[in-house]
Amino acid sequence: MISLSSQKEVPPEFRYRTQILLAIVAVIFLFLFGRLFFLQVIDGERYTYLSENNRIRLKKVPGTRGMVLDRRGQLLVDSRPSFDLLFVPEDAPEPENTLRQLARFLGRDEAELLKLSQENKSRTPFQEIVLGKDIDWASMVAVEAHQLDLPGVTLRTRPRRSYVESGMAAHLLGYLGEIGPKQLKTQKDNGYSMGDEIGQFGLERRWEEFLRGQSGGQQVEVDALGRRVRVLHEVEDVPGYNVVLTIDKDVQQAAFEGLKGKDGAIVALDVNSGAVLAMASTPAFDPNVFARGVTSQEWRGLTTDRAYPLNNRAIQGQYPPGSTFKIVLTVASLEEETLSPTQPLACGGSLAVGNRVFRDWKKEGHGSVDLHKGLVQSCDVYYYQLGQRLGIDQIAKHARNLGLGEKTGIALDDEKPGLIPDTAWKKRRFNQPWYPGETPSAAIGQGYITVTPLQMANLMAIIGNGGTRYRPWFVKKVVSLDGSVIQEYGPEKLGAAPLKETTVAFLRDTLRDVVTAGTGGSAKSQIVSIGGKTGTAQVAEMKGAYVKSEQLAYALRDHAWFVAYAPTENPEIAVAVLVEHGGHGGSAAAPLAKSVIEKYFAVRGEPPPANRTLAGTEGDARAN
């Protein structure tokens, strides 16, 4: 019989095993306790953040940018709703499989989506990856229909910039782009963050602080798949201010249409204030492409295009002015009284200076030429001789008085100054004196002289208003949604060109005659009197040969100019037209100036002052 005491005894081999088992359990509990301490105490704050972030997300809502309107209230730039495609890998059990599913539903390249995900691996947890901006309706429906199969994939509504007439005024309006790392460093204190859009060029960049508005936000609760359950808290975004321009949409359209298929620029200014009425540059680009996110292929295409569509030829193109520069010599001659306007000079078709022969555009010459005939017929030989009598320093002085050779100061980036040479410049640049044989070329706007189309329009405005030089400007005012004026702009006088009344009167008569009886006949209008000057700027030296521009290779053909104002009696609008390699200014540029001027008076709402001189024979379009 076995006693009770003997039943409580544990065999030594079991006692040893029990101790081992207890030790293992103790170690496990110790490990669990340590891990719990680490998660709860040491790393508790981090995991609390991740947990909350997994359930509650902060959604930034960018402010709707303000509209851009023309001077008559017509819409140029607006914003419209668009849908972005987003992906949060942390919300997807198998992110790569989700992206493969998404690619199949959308018909997109699977590798492209996977690459986008890989490129964003350094982002913070739960930060959204943008897989597509402004996706189309079919893609949006596909995502919504397969939402349960696409954990982590969501849609976001945001305002997208919309340029009503695509490239019509692209260089003036500019475009938006995602903020870059360098910009973010300087703009971080202004509320920008990575992924935000910012004005990158033109008006959009310069007036960014008014247009952008203020971003709002939502605190959103999401489910395990990252789908929105409810909005916990919301801060409304504030739309940006609207900007009203001095540009007239219809005049701008006329300028842009005139340049279609050509490389060139047209600028129209208000003669009495310097306000820009139109500024077109071609080839242009479509700013809407930047608003939806330009691809690397599109960017390469824009930057490697031989015609440089991103280049604003109106302010960045520097061209020899050709015979339009004869206006400057006419002013210099009348102001300096170098030569009586009625004193004739002989033109036999060429002029020899030293061992060099300078030819006239008219092979047989113009005969006896005074100042009026010289400008109306654009006689080169007359101006060769006038230039020699003036000298390069007098020519340069009056060119600068008329705003050439320096930036106009318009509120656009990368404006170029052009070049007006004189003896000091030649010495400084080449350490050489100015040679007399260089002056004849300068006298007809060739050689070292370069100008921009904006400068030439400004020159015509100065002549038209009797000598006042304004800074060109194109923003009239900034207004809030309720119409309150936040900022207003107006004419800014930069100085005055000392023009005698007799000089202005002579130019008005003569520039009118250029159109009615001279080389600018293609600009003659039946509704308004136009005064102007043609210019045909050589790109390649012909060394005395008479070769038609159209016989040359495109890159060697002459640039075509026409500068004008209207009406001649009391000018209101000044226009400069430049057509690269367009050939003769009279045939290639003058008709474009005429169409812009006529459009200006057509939309103004009242007829231009009557001009009896309109009746008469058509002027001839000449070579220069």
Summary of the structure (lengths in Angstrom):
residues: 624
radius of gyration: 35.7
end to end distance: 139.3
largest distance: 156.6
contacts: 2101
relative contact order: 0.10
helix: 41%
strand: 22%
